[in-house]
Amino acid sequence: LIDDLESRHPGLRERIVDDAGLRRFVNIYIDDEDVRFLGGLEAPLSDGCSVTILPAVAGG
């Protein structure tokens, strides 16, 4: 997924992942399930699944 996105949108990878993996403030969901509980960035994708990339927002 990340490789495909990077090929379509150069520079996106560095905003989503760092050397340790998925950045803390970025959440990725596959069919409403957090990838952190599905095997991380190596979670399998199937035809027709929904992928949501959601940056965490905080403030006061």
Protein Blocks (a to p, Z undefined) as FASTA:
>chain_A
ZZmmmmmmghklmmmpcfklpafkbccdeehiafklnopjmlccdehiacddddddddZZ
